[in-house]
Amino acid sequence: MSKTLIRGAKVLGGEPQDVLIDGEVVEAVGTGLSAEGAEVVEAGGKVLLPGLVDLHTHLREPGREDSETVLTGTRAAAKGGYTAVFAMANTFPVADTAGVVEQVWRLGREHGYCDVQPIGAVTVGLEGKKLAELGAMHESAAGVTVFSDDGKCVDDAVIMRRALEYVKAFGGVVAQHAQEPRLTEGAQMNEGVVSAELGLGGWPAVAEESIIARDVLLADHVGSRVHICHLSTAGSVEIVRWAKSRGIDVTAEVTPHHLLLTDELVRTYNPIYKVNPPLRTERDVLALREALADGTIDIVATDHAPHPHEDKDCEWAAAAMGMVGLETALSVVQETMVDTGLLDWAGVAERMSSKPAKIGRATGHGRPVSAGEPANLTLVDTAYRGQVDPAGFASRSRNTPYEGRELPGRVTHTWLRGKATLVDGKLT
C-alpha cells in the first residue's frame, strides 16, 4: 500500500500540520510526522480541504459527447479539486431508467478521476407528464438518491407532489429547477433595467420565486425533502429563509457565477454570459453572498454546462444557455466569499464538500480531514493569482465567462481515496 506525506498543510485554513495517507485512508494528522518510503508533498502553507463535491454537473454523456464526456468532465473535476460529482439527467437518452443511470455510473468508475453519482430524471423524458422509474433507479447499481428534471421545471404541482411523496420512502430528494415556464416564454436575460434598455425579453425573478414558494409548501405538506437548484434572486433567498424558519426540509444551492457576475455584462451581447437562470443584479449577487455566509443557502454547486464552440459563437438569441464551471469554482468562491471575509476555509469546506455530500448521500465524501477517514483531499495554493486561460482546461468545452480574468487560488493536488488524480496542477 502506498503512503503519501503532505507536509505543512493548513488543514481547513488552520495552523500548518502534516497529513499522512496510507492506502485509501488518512492514517495520521499532526506535526513532525514521518513515514519511511512515503512520497512527500511539501505543502508550504497551502490549504488542505476535503475533496470537493458538486451536486450539479452536466457531463453530457450519453448523447452530446461533442460537448463533454464522463472522462473529460471528471478530469475537469479533478483539476478543480472535486472528488465526487452528481451528473444531471438531461442526456440523450434521458437518464430516466435504471439502464441509463447505471451506464453513467459505470463510466465514472472506469475512468477513476472522481466518483460519478448519476441524478435520475423526475419525469419520463423530462416532459413533466409522468413520473420516471424513481424506485428502479434508486435500487439499481447506481443507487440514485437525487432526482431532477434540471433544464426544465417540474411545473405541474400534482407531479411534483407525487415525486416528493415517492422519494420520501427511501430518503431521496427532488432537486427543482425553479422556472415557471409561462412567465419565461421568450425570455433572454434577467427582467430589469438592462433588459428594457437592450430590448431583450425579460426573465422575471418571480418566475423562480413562485415555484420555490410552491415547492417548499408541498415539501412541508408531504414531509419530504426538496432541494432548490441554482437559486439566483434576493426574493428566493427570503422564501428559503422563511421556509427554514418554519422547519421545512429544504436545501438550496448557488452557482459561482451568480456569486460574481451581474446582468450588466449582457450589454456586451456576448453569448458567453447567457445562462439559465440568467445573471441577475448587483443587489441579488450581494444577497446571495450573504445567504451563503449565514447558511440560508447551503452549498455551492457549479451547474457546469459545457457547450461546443458553435453553440456559443453566434447571435445572442440563438446561443445555448450555460457555462463551464468545474475548473474555476473554487477560485470564484475564494474571491467572492473568502477574500471578502464572508467565509473562512472551514466554511468553504462545509459548503463545497460536507454539505453537498450529505444532501446527496455521497458516502465517503465530505468527511473530516482526520485519522481513519477516506483520503479524499484537495490542496489549494491560495496565494496564487493568475488569468483564466480556457486553452488549458481539461473540459472538452471552453465556454467560460472568466477568460482573461484574474482570479485567486489554484488547486495543485487532488487525491481520490489516496490516489493522486492531480499533481502540481497536472492530471495524472
RODREN-545090 format. One line per 10 residues: number of its first residue (from 1); their letters; for each residue x, y, z of N, C-alpha, C. Coordinates in steps of 0.05 Angstrom, whole numbers, plus 5000, padded with zeros to 4 digits. Layout:
BEGIN
NUM	A	X Y Z X Y Z X Y Z  ... $
END
This chain:
BEGIN
1	MSKTLIRGAK	5017 4976 5000 5000 5000 5000 5018 5025 5000  5012 5044 4982 5029 5068 4980 5022 5088 5002  5042 5103 5010 5039 5124 5030 5047 5151 5019  5032 5171 5027 5039 5199 5019 5039 5216 5044  5059 5232 5047 5061 5251 5070 5059 5279 5059  5037 5292 5067 5032 5320 5060 5043 5337 5083  5064 5352 5078 5078 5365 5100 5072 5395 5100  5064 5405 5124 5060 5433 5128 5035 5445 5115  5014 5429 5113 4989 5439 5101 4972 5453 5122  4958 5474 5115 4940 5487 5133 4912 5474 5130 $
11	VLGGEPQDVL	4907 5454 5147 4882 5439 5145 4859 5457 5151  4841 5460 5132 4817 5478 5133 4826 5507 5140  4850 5514 5131 4860 5541 5135 4872 5546 5162  4875 5525 5179 4886 5529 5206 4916 5529 5206  4928 5522 5229 4957 5521 5232 4968 5498 5215  4993 5502 5205 5005 5481 5188 5008 5454 5203  5000 5433 5190 5003 5406 5201 5012 5387 5179  5020 5363 5187 5027 5342 5169 5003 5323 5167  4999 5312 5143 4977 5293 5139 4989 5268 5125  4987 5245 5138 4997 5220 5126 4975 5204 5115 $
21	IDGEVVEAVG	4977 5197 5089 4958 5180 5076 4971 5152 5073  4956 5132 5081 4965 5104 5078 4943 5089 5063  4950 5083 5038 4930 5070 5021 4907 5088 5015  4883 5080 5022 4859 5096 5016 4850 5114 5038  4864 5114 5061 4854 5129 5084 4876 5147 5096  4867 5167 5111 4885 5184 5126 4894 5169 5151  4920 5165 5154 4930 5149 5177 4934 5167 5201  4944 5192 5196 4950 5209 5219 4951 5238 5210  4944 5256 5229 4945 5285 5225 4959 5296 5249  4981 5311 5245 4996 5322 5268 5020 5338 5258 $
31	TGLSAEGAEV	5039 5343 5276 5063 5357 5269 5087 5337 5272  5106 5342 5255 5131 5325 5256 5127 5296 5248  5107 5291 5232 5102 5264 5223 5123 5255 5203  5128 5229 5203 5147 5217 5184 5137 5189 5177  5146 5180 5153 5138 5153 5145 5159 5143 5125  5172 5122 5131 5193 5111 5113 5181 5103 5086  5193 5113 5065 5185 5106 5038 5161 5121 5028  5150 5140 5044 5127 5155 5035 5135 5176 5014  5117 5181 4995 5121 5203 4977 5114 5229 4992  5132 5248 4991 5129 5272 5007 5119 5295 4989 $
41	VEAGGKVLLP	5098 5308 4997 5088 5332 4983 5092 5356 5002  5109 5374 4994 5114 5398 5010 5092 5418 5005  5074 5420 5025 5051 5438 5021 5057 5467 5025  5077 5473 5041 5086 5501 5044 5065 5521 5051  5047 5513 5069 5026 5532 5077 5001 5532 5060  5000 5515 5040 4976 5513 5024 4953 5503 5041  4929 5508 5033 4905 5499 5048 4896 5472 5039  4892 5454 5058 4883 5427 5052 4853 5425 5060  4837 5417 5041 4808 5414 5044 4800 5385 5039  4777 5376 5049 4766 5351 5040 4759 5354 5010 $
51	GLVDLHTHLR	4761 5332 4995 4754 5334 4967 4727 5346 4962  4726 5364 4942 4701 5379 4937 4680 5360 4925  4655 5367 4929 4632 5351 4919 4614 5370 4904  4608 5364 4879 4590 5381 4863 4563 5367 4859  4542 5379 4869 4516 5367 4868 4502 5373 4841  4515 5388 4823 4501 5397 4799 4521 5400 4776  4526 5378 4762 4544 5377 4739 4531 5365 4714  4536 5377 4691 4527 5365 4666 4550 5352 4652  4550 5326 4650 4571 5311 4637 4565 5304 4608  4540 5308 4600 4530 5306 4572 4530 5278 4560 $
61	EPGREDSETV	4544 5259 4572 4545 5232 4561 4524 5215 4575  4507 5201 4561 4507 5196 4532 4493 5217 4516  4501 5220 4490 4486 5235 4471 4499 5261 4461  4513 5275 4479 4526 5300 4470 4556 5300 4476  4569 5279 4466 4597 5276 4472 4614 5297 4458  4602 5313 4439 4616 5335 4427 4620 5358 4447  4603 5358 4469 4605 5379 4489 4623 5370 4512  4619 5345 4521 4633 5334 4544 4628 5304 4545  4646 5290 4558 4642 5262 4564 4647 5258 4594  4640 5234 4603 4646 5228 4631 4676 5230 4637 $
71	LTGTRAAAKG	4692 5221 4618 4721 5223 4621 4730 5252 4623  4724 5268 4603 4734 5296 4603 4722 5312 4626  4697 5307 4632 4684 5321 4654 4696 5314 4681  4703 5289 4685 4715 5282 4711 4744 5291 4713  4757 5292 4690 4784 5304 4690 4783 5333 4698  4763 5347 4687 4759 5375 4694 4753 5378 4724  4737 5359 4734 4730 5359 4763 4755 5356 4780  4772 5337 4772 4797 5332 4788 4815 5357 4788  4816 5371 4765 4832 5396 4764 4820 5418 4782  4794 5417 4785 4781 5436 4802 4780 5429 4832 $
81	GYTAVFAMAN	4791 5405 4839 4792 5397 4867 4769 5379 4875  4753 5369 4856 4730 5353 4863 4737 5323 4863  4726 5309 4882 4729 5280 4883 4702 5266 4878  4680 5281 4877 4654 5269 4870 4637 5290 4856  4623 5282 4835 4604 5299 4822 4578 5284 4817  4556 5299 4817 4530 5288 4812 4522 5297 4783  4517 5277 4766 4513 5282 4738 4483 5285 4732  4475 5308 4721 4447 5314 4715 4436 5295 4693  4410 5293 4693 4396 5273 4677 4389 5281 4648  4394 5306 4641 4385 5315 4614 4405 5308 4592 $
91	TFPVADTAGV	4409 5281 4590 4426 5270 4569 4408 5259 4547  4421 5247 4526 4406 5235 4504 4415 5206 4500  4400 5186 4509 4374 5188 4521 4375 5199 4549  4352 5209 4558 4349 5219 4585 4355 5197 4606  4367 5205 4628 4373 5186 4649 4348 5182 4666  4328 5169 4654 4302 5164 4668 4297 5135 4673  4317 5118 4668 4315 5089 4673 4339 5079 4688  4337 5055 4699 4359 5043 4713 4383 5038 4694  4377 5031 4669 4398 5025 4650 4415 5049 4644  4403 5073 4640 4420 5096 4633 4436 5106 4657 $
101	VEQVWRLGRE	4424 5106 4681 4439 5116 4704 4462 5096 4710  4458 5071 4706 4480 5052 4711 4502 5056 4690  4495 5062 4666 4516 5068 4645 4534 5091 4654  4522 5113 4663 4537 5136 4671 4554 5129 4696  4543 5115 4715 4557 5107 4739 4581 5090 4733  4578 5070 4715 4600 5053 4708 4622 5067 4693  4615 5086 4676 4635 5102 4662 4652 5118 4682  4639 5129 4703 4654 5142 4723 4673 5124 4738  4665 5100 4744 4682 5081 4758 4706 5073 4740  4701 5070 4714 4722 5061 4696 4744 5082 4694 $
111	HGYCDVQPIG	4736 5108 4693 4755 5129 4687 4771 5137 4712  4759 5137 4735 4773 5139 4760 4784 5166 4768  4776 5188 4755 4785 5214 4764 4769 5226 4786  4744 5218 4788 4728 5225 4811 4703 5207 4811  4689 5205 4833 4665 5189 4834 4643 5203 4820  4627 5189 4804 4605 5200 4790 4579 5188 4800  4562 5204 4811 4536 5195 4821 4514 5206 4803  4501 5189 4787 4480 5199 4769 4456 5210 4784  4445 5231 4773 4419 5242 4782 4398 5231 4763  4376 5220 4774 4355 5210 4757 4334 5231 4750 $
121	AVTVGLEGKK	4322 5228 4727 4301 5246 4719 4277 5242 4737  4262 5264 4742 4237 5262 4757 4215 5251 4739  4214 5260 4714 4193 5251 4696 4204 5239 4671  4189 5222 4658 4197 5208 4634 4204 5228 4612  4229 5226 4602 4238 5244 4580 4239 5273 4588  4239 5279 4614 4238 5307 4623 4214 5322 4613  4193 5308 4607 4169 5320 4594 4149 5330 4615  4153 5324 4640 4136 5334 4661 4108 5322 4663  4104 5299 4650 4077 5287 4648 4073 5262 4664  4094 5246 4667 4092 5220 4680 4118 5215 4696 $
131	LAELGAMHES	4115 5206 4721 4138 5200 4737 4156 5179 4724  4182 5184 4726 4202 5164 4716 4204 5141 4736  4222 5122 4729 4225 5098 4746 4243 5105 4770  4232 5121 4788 4247 5131 4811 4257 5108 4829  4240 5089 4835 4247 5067 4852 4268 5049 4839  4264 5043 4813 4283 5026 4799 4311 5039 4797  4312 5065 4793 4338 5079 4792 4351 5078 4820  4335 5081 4841 4347 5080 4867 4358 5052 4874  4343 5032 4865 4351 5004 4871 4373 4994 4852  4379 5008 4831 4400 5000 4812 4427 5001 4825 $
141	AAGVTVFSDD	4447 4992 4810 4475 4993 4819 4484 5021 4825  4472 5041 4811 4479 5069 4814 4468 5080 4841  4448 5068 4852 4437 5077 4878 4429 5106 4878  4413 5114 4859 4405 5142 4856 4389 5152 4880  4397 5175 4891 4382 5187 4913 4372 5215 4906  4383 5227 4885 4375 5254 4877 4362 5253 4850  4339 5267 4848 4323 5266 4823 4317 5295 4814  4321 5300 4788 4317 5327 4778 4311 5327 4748  4293 5344 4740 4289 5349 4711 4305 5374 4702  4327 5379 4716 4342 5404 4711 4345 5410 4681 $
151	GKCVDDAVIM	4342 5436 4675 4340 5444 4647 4311 5450 4642  4293 5437 4656 4265 5442 4656 4254 5441 4684  4232 5455 4689 4220 5456 4715 4198 5435 4716  4195 5421 4739 4172 5404 4744 4150 5424 4752  4136 5434 4732 4117 5456 4737 4089 5447 4745  4083 5421 4740 4057 5410 4748 4058 5404 4778  4041 5417 4794 4042 5414 4823 4035 5386 4832  4017 5372 4817 4010 5345 4825 4034 5326 4820  4047 5329 4797 4071 5312 4792 4092 5317 4812  4097 5343 4819 4117 5349 4839 4110 5337 4866 $
161	RRALEYVKAF	4084 5339 4874 4076 5327 4899 4081 5296 4899  4073 5283 4877 4077 5254 4876 4107 5246 4878  4124 5262 4864 4153 5257 4865 4163 5259 4894  4155 5280 4907 4164 5284 4935 4154 5261 4953  4130 5252 4949 4120 5230 4964 4135 5204 4959  4141 5200 4933 4155 5175 4925 4183 5173 4937  4199 5195 4934 4227 5193 4943 4229 5192 4974  4208 5201 4987 4208 5201 5017 4212 5173 5027  4202 5153 5012 4203 5125 5021 4231 5115 5025  4250 5126 5009 4278 5117 5012 4298 5139 5018 $
171	GGVVAQHAQE	4288 5161 5029 4305 5183 5037 4317 5199 5014  4304 5199 4991 4314 5214 4968 4306 5243 4969  4315 5258 4949 4309 5286 4948 4303 5294 4919  4284 5312 4916 4278 5323 4889 4292 5350 4887  4308 5353 4867 4323 5378 4862 4308 5394 4840  4297 5416 4847 4279 5431 4828 4294 5453 4814  4291 5453 4787 4298 5476 4770 4274 5495 4771  4276 5516 4787 4252 5533 4792 4249 5554 4770  4231 5548 4752 4226 5566 4729 4198 5562 4719  4180 5580 4726 4153 5579 4717 4153 5584 4686 $
181	PRLTEGAQMN	4146 5563 4670 4151 5566 4641 4134 5588 4628  4110 5592 4636 4093 5613 4623 4105 5641 4628  4117 5645 4651 4128 5671 4657 4155 5676 4643  4167 5656 4631 4193 5659 4618 4193 5653 4588  4169 5653 4576 4168 5648 4548 4182 5670 4533  4201 5663 4516 4216 5682 4500 4237 5698 4516  4241 5691 4541 4260 5706 4558 4289 5701 4550  4305 5722 4550 4332 5721 4542 4352 5729 4563  4343 5744 4583 4360 5753 4605 4343 5762 4628  4355 5770 4650 4341 5780 4673 4323 5803 4666 $
191	EGVVSAELGL	4298 5803 4676 4280 5825 4672 4287 5848 4690  4293 5871 4678 4300 5894 4695 4309 5917 4677  4324 5935 4688 4332 5959 4674 4348 5952 4649  4367 5933 4651 4384 5927 4629 4368 5914 4606  4350 5896 4613 4334 5883 4592 4317 5903 4577  4306 5922 4592 4290 5943 4580 4306 5960 4561  4331 5967 4569 4348 5984 4552 4357 5969 4528  4362 5943 4530 4373 5927 4508 4350 5917 4490  4326 5917 4500 4303 5907 4484 4303 5876 4483  4314 5863 4503 4314 5834 4504 4292 5824 4522 $
201	GGWPAVAEES	4280 5802 4515 4258 5791 4531 4267 5786 4560  4251 5795 4579 4259 5794 4607 4250 5768 4621  4267 5759 4640 4262 5735 4655 4258 5744 4684  4233 5747 4693 4227 5759 4719 4235 5741 4742  4244 5754 4764 4251 5740 4788 4228 5723 4798  4204 5733 4795 4180 5719 4805 4177 5691 4792  4188 5687 4769 4185 5661 4756 4200 5640 4771  4222 5647 4784 4236 5629 4802 4223 5628 4829  4217 5651 4840 4207 5652 4867 4180 5639 4872  4163 5640 4852 4136 5628 4855 4138 5598 4856 $
211	IIARDVLLAD	4156 5586 4841 4160 5557 4842 4172 5548 4868  4192 5563 4878 4204 5556 4903 4183 5558 4926  4167 5579 4926 4146 5582 4946 4127 5558 4946  4118 5550 4922 4100 5527 4919 4113 5502 4929  4139 5498 4922 4152 5472 4928 4159 5469 4957  4166 5491 4971 4171 5487 4999 4145 5481 5014  4123 5492 5005 4097 5486 5017 4090 5457 5012  4095 5447 4987 4089 5419 4981 4107 5400 4998  4132 5407 5000 4151 5390 5016 4141 5389 5045  4132 5412 5055 4122 5413 5083 4097 5396 5085 $
221	HVGSRVHICH	4079 5397 5065 4054 5382 5066 4058 5352 5067  4078 5342 5051 4082 5313 5050 4104 5304 5068  4119 5322 5080 4141 5315 5098 4164 5303 5084  4172 5315 5061 4194 5305 5045 4215 5326 5042  4237 5318 5028 4260 5337 5023 4258 5349 4995  4263 5375 4994 4265 5388 4968 4291 5404 4967  4304 5404 4945 4329 5419 4941 4325 5439 4918  4333 5464 4922 4330 5484 4902 4356 5488 4886  4355 5482 4860 4378 5485 4843 4383 5515 4838  4408 5521 4833 4418 5548 4824 4399 5571 4832 $
231	LSTAGSVEIV	4395 5575 4858 4379 5598 4868 4393 5623 4860  4378 5644 4850 4391 5666 4838 4381 5694 4846  4359 5696 4862 4348 5722 4868 4346 5727 4898  4346 5753 4904 4343 5761 4932 4317 5752 4944  4296 5752 4927 4270 5743 4936 4269 5713 4942  4284 5698 4926 4286 5669 4931 4299 5663 4958  4319 5679 4964 4333 5677 4990 4313 5680 5013  4296 5700 5011 4277 5705 5033 4257 5683 5036  4249 5671 5014 4230 5649 5015 4243 5624 5029  4267 5618 5021 4281 5595 5033 4287 5601 5062 $
241	RWAKSRGIDV	4294 5626 5069 4299 5633 5097 4273 5629 5113  4251 5638 5103 4225 5634 5116 4219 5604 5120  4223 5589 5098 4217 5560 5100 4233 5546 5121  4259 5553 5122 4276 5541 5142 4268 5549 5170  4259 5573 5174 4250 5582 5200 4225 5567 5209  4210 5556 5189 4186 5540 5195 4193 5510 5199  4218 5503 5196 4226 5475 5199 4222 5458 5174  4216 5471 5151 4212 5456 5126 4239 5445 5117  4239 5420 5107 4264 5407 5100 4272 5415 5071  4283 5439 5069 4292 5450 5043 4321 5457 5045 $
251	TAEVTPHHLL	4336 5451 5023 4363 5459 5019 4365 5474 4993  4386 5490 4990 4389 5506 4966 4418 5509 4959  4423 5514 4933 4450 5517 4922 4452 5544 4907  4476 5554 4906 4482 5577 4889 4506 5570 4872  4507 5581 4847 4529 5576 4830 4551 5597 4834  4576 5590 4827 4597 5611 4829 4591 5635 4812  4580 5631 4787 4575 5654 4770 4554 5673 4781  4535 5662 4795 4515 5680 4807 4525 5695 4832  4548 5686 4842 4561 5700 4865 4579 5723 4855  4585 5723 4829 4605 5743 4819 4595 5761 4797 $
261	LTDELVRTYN	4580 5750 4778 4573 5764 4754 4545 5776 4755  4540 5798 4741 4514 5811 4740 4504 5815 4712  4479 5823 4709 4467 5826 4683 4478 5849 4667  4494 5866 4680 4507 5888 4666 4525 5877 4644  4535 5853 4647 4553 5841 4627 4539 5834 4601  4512 5832 4602 4497 5826 4578 4498 5849 4558  4505 5873 4568 4508 5896 4550 4528 5891 4527  4546 5872 4531 4566 5865 4511 4553 5848 4489  4530 5837 4494 4516 5818 4475 4534 5793 4470  4552 5788 4488 4569 5764 4485 4554 5740 4497 $
271	PIYKVNPPLR	4547 5720 4480 4531 5697 4489 4545 5681 4511  4570 5686 4517 4583 5671 4538 4569 5677 4565  4555 5700 4566 4541 5707 4591 4512 5698 4591  4504 5683 4572 4476 5673 4571 4475 5647 4586  4458 5647 4607 4457 5624 4625 4429 5622 4637  4422 5599 4647 4396 5593 4659 4400 5583 4687  4390 5597 4708 4376 5623 4707 4396 5645 4699  4385 5668 4690 4402 5688 4680 4418 5702 4701  4439 5716 4693 4454 5733 4711 4435 5755 4721  4436 5760 4747 4417 5779 4759 4431 5805 4766 $
281	TERDVLALRE	4420 5821 4784 4430 5847 4790 4451 5846 4813  4464 5869 4817 4484 5871 4838 4470 5866 4865  4446 5875 4868 4431 5871 4893 4427 5841 4898  4420 5827 4877 4417 5798 4880 4443 5784 4888  4465 5792 4874 4491 5780 4880 4499 5783 4909  4495 5807 4919 4502 5812 4947 4484 5796 4967  4459 5794 4960 4441 5778 4976 4448 5748 4976  4457 5738 4953 4466 5710 4951 4491 5705 4968  4509 5724 4967 4534 5721 4983 4527 5720 5013  4510 5739 5021 4502 5740 5050 4488 5714 5058 $
291	ALADGTIDIV	4471 5704 5040 4455 5680 5047 4473 5655 5048  4493 5654 5031 4512 5632 5032 4529 5633 5058  4536 5657 5066 4551 5661 5090 4535 5653 5115  4509 5660 5116 4494 5655 5140 4480 5628 5140  4483 5612 5118 4473 5585 5118 4445 5582 5106  4433 5604 5098 4407 5603 5085 4410 5587 5059  4430 5593 5044 4438 5577 5021 4459 5557 5031  4454 5531 5027 4470 5511 5039 4497 5506 5026  4497 5506 4999 4520 5497 4984 4526 5513 4959  4550 5510 4949 4558 5520 4923 4558 5496 4904 $
301	ATDHAPHPHE	4544 5498 4881 4544 5478 4861 4550 5491 4834  4565 5478 4817 4575 5492 4793 4555 5496 4771  4536 5478 4768 4519 5477 4743 4537 5478 4719  4559 5463 4720 4578 5460 4698 4562 5452 4673  4561 5470 4653 4544 5466 4629 4560 5470 4604  4575 5449 4595 4592 5452 4572 4577 5453 4546  4586 5470 4527 4575 5472 4501 4597 5474 4480  4594 5462 4456 4614 5465 4435 4615 5494 4425  4637 5502 4413 4642 5529 4405 4619 5540 4388  4608 5525 4369 4588 5535 4351 4562 5542 4365 $
311	DKDCEWAAAA	4557 5530 4389 4532 5536 4403 4534 5562 4419  4558 5573 4421 4561 5599 4434 4571 5621 4416  4584 5613 4394 4595 5633 4375 4574 5640 4354  4553 5654 4363 4530 5660 4346 4516 5684 4359  4494 5693 4346 4480 5715 4357 4467 5707 4384  4462 5727 4401 4452 5722 4428 4427 5704 4428  4407 5711 4412 4381 5696 4414 4384 5667 4407  4403 5660 4390 4406 5632 4381 4425 5616 4399  4439 5629 4417 4460 5616 4433 4449 5598 4454  4463 5577 4460 4456 5559 4482 4461 5572 4509 $
321	MGMVGLETAL	4446 5564 4529 4450 5575 4556 4469 5557 4572  4488 5569 4586 4505 5553 4604 4534 5561 4603  4548 5554 4624 4576 5560 4628 4591 5536 4640  4616 5532 4632 4631 5512 4646 4640 5523 4673  4644 5506 4693 4650 5517 4719 4667 5501 4738  4672 5475 4731 4686 5458 4750 4715 5467 4756  4728 5478 4736 4757 5485 4740 4762 5512 4752  4740 5528 4754 4743 5556 4765 4727 5560 4790  4711 5541 4798 4692 5545 4820 4705 5554 4846  4726 5540 4854 4739 5546 4880 4752 5574 4879 $
331	SVVQETMVDT	4763 5581 4857 4775 5608 4854 4754 5630 4857  4731 5626 4845 4709 5646 4847 4699 5648 4875  4697 5625 4889 4688 5625 4917 4709 5639 4934  4734 5634 4929 4755 5648 4944 4752 5679 4940  4748 5687 4915 4747 5716 4910 4722 5729 4923  4699 5715 4921 4674 5728 4929 4668 5723 4959  4678 5702 4971 4670 5695 4998 4693 5695 5018  4716 5685 5010 4739 5683 5029 4754 5710 5030  4761 5720 5007 4777 5745 5006 4760 5769 5015  4734 5766 5015 4717 5788 5025 4711 5785 5055 $
341	GLLDWAGVAE	4720 5763 5067 4716 5759 5096 4690 5747 5103  4674 5738 5084 4647 5727 5089 4649 5698 5099  4669 5683 5090 4673 5656 5098 4703 5650 5103  4708 5632 5122 4735 5622 5125 4737 5595 5110  4760 5583 5110 4764 5559 5094 4748 5535 5105  4744 5535 5131 4727 5514 5143 4698 5517 5132  4689 5542 5129 4663 5547 5118 4661 5539 5089  4682 5543 5074 4683 5534 5046 4681 5503 5045  4696 5490 5062 4695 5460 5063 4667 5450 5069  4653 5464 5086 4626 5456 5093 4608 5459 5069 $
351	RMSSKPAKIG	4610 5481 5055 4591 5488 5033 4598 5475 5006  4623 5466 5003 4632 5454 4978 4639 5425 4981  4637 5414 5005 4645 5386 5009 4625 5372 5027  4625 5378 5052 4609 5362 5071 4579 5365 5067  4569 5389 5063 4540 5392 5059 4530 5380 5033  4543 5385 5011 4533 5372 4986 4534 5342 4988  4555 5331 5001 4557 5302 5005 4534 5292 5022  4527 5307 5042 4504 5299 5059 4478 5300 5044  4473 5322 5029 4448 5324 5014 4445 5301 4995  4467 5295 4981 4466 5274 4960 4472 5246 4970 $
361	RATGHGRPVS	4477 5243 4996 4484 5217 5008 4509 5204 4994  4529 5221 4990 4554 5212 4978 4572 5200 4999  4569 5175 5003 4584 5161 5024 4614 5163 5020  4629 5170 5041 4658 5171 5039 4668 5198 5030  4650 5216 5023 4659 5243 5014 4649 5263 5035  4663 5287 5034 4656 5307 5053 4662 5301 5082  4681 5283 5086 4688 5274 5113 4710 5292 5124  4713 5293 5151 4734 5309 5163 4762 5300 5154  4781 5318 5154 4809 5311 5149 4821 5301 5176  4817 5276 5181 4826 5265 5207 4832 5235 5203 $
371	AGEPANLTLV	4846 5224 5223 4855 5196 5221 4831 5177 5218  4835 5158 5200 4814 5138 5196 4794 5145 5174  4795 5169 5165 4775 5178 5144 4786 5173 5116  4768 5170 5097 4777 5166 5069 4795 5189 5060  4816 5183 5045 4835 5203 5036 4825 5216 5010  4802 5230 5012 4792 5247 4990 4799 5275 4997  4820 5286 4984 4832 5311 4993 4838 5329 4970  4840 5355 4977 4846 5376 4957 4865 5396 4969  4887 5401 4955 4907 5420 4965 4906 5445 4947  4904 5468 4960 4900 5493 4946 4921 5514 4952 $
381	DTAYRGQVDP	4933 5525 4931 4952 5547 4934 4935 5573 4934  4928 5582 4958 4911 5606 4960 4925 5632 4953  4951 5632 4953 4966 5657 4947 4968 5662 4918  4963 5642 4902 4966 5644 4873 4945 5664 4861  4953 5679 4842 4934 5695 4825 4943 5692 4796  4924 5688 4779 4930 5685 4751 4906 5689 4733  4911 5694 4708 4889 5697 4689 4878 5670 4680  4852 5669 4677 4839 5644 4668 4844 5641 4638  4855 5617 4631 4861 5611 4603 4847 5585 4597  4824 5586 4583 4809 5562 4577 4824 5542 4559 $
391	AGFASRSRNT	4845 5551 4546 4861 5533 4529 4873 5510 4546  4877 5515 4571 4888 5495 4589 4867 5478 4603  4842 5482 4597 4821 5467 4611 4822 5437 4603  4814 5420 4622 4811 5392 4616 4784 5386 4604  4764 5404 4609 4738 5401 4597 4740 5401 4567  4721 5387 4554 4721 5388 4525 4711 5414 4514  4696 5430 4530 4686 5455 4522 4700 5478 4535  4697 5502 4523 4713 5526 4532 4695 5549 4539  4669 5545 4543 4651 5567 4547 4651 5577 4576  4674 5590 4582 4677 5602 4609 4673 5633 4607 $
401	PYEGRELPGR	4659 5645 4627 4656 5674 4627 4680 5688 4639  4700 5673 4647 4723 5685 4661 4748 5687 4644  4747 5681 4619 4771 5682 4602 4785 5709 4604  4811 5708 4611 4827 5732 4614 4823 5746 4640  4805 5737 4657 4801 5750 4683 4820 5738 4703  4831 5755 4720 4849 5746 4741 4832 5736 4765  4838 5712 4773 4824 5700 4797 4845 5689 4816  4838 5688 4842 4857 5678 4862 4855 5647 4864  4877 5636 4875 4876 5608 4883 4879 5588 4860  4892 5566 4865 4897 5545 4845 4899 5518 4860 $
411	VTHTWLRGKA	4883 5499 4851 4885 5472 4862 4911 5460 4851  4928 5450 4869 4953 5438 4860 4952 5407 4861  4938 5396 4881 4936 5367 4884 4908 5359 4891  4899 5336 4880 4874 5324 4887 4879 5294 4891  4868 5283 4913 4871 5254 4919 4843 5242 4921  4839 5220 4907 4814 5205 4908 4821 5178 4921  4811 5175 4946 4817 5151 4962 4847 5145 4962  4862 5166 4967 4891 5163 4969 4907 5163 4944  4894 5161 4921 4907 5161 4895 4907 5189 4884  4931 5199 4877 4932 5226 4866 4920 5227 4837 $
421	TLVDGKLT	4901 5244 4833 4890 5249 4807 4901 5274 4794  4912 5292 4812 4924 5317 4803 4949 5321 4820  4972 5327 4806 4997 5331 4820 5010 5356 4808  5015 5376 4825 5027 5401 4816 5011 5413 4793  4985 5412 4795 4967 5423 4775 4964 5407 4749  4976 5384 4748 4974 5368 4724 4961 5341 4730  4943 5333 4712 4928 5308 4716 4947 5284 4714  4943 5264 4730 4960 5241 4729 4950 5222 4708 $
END
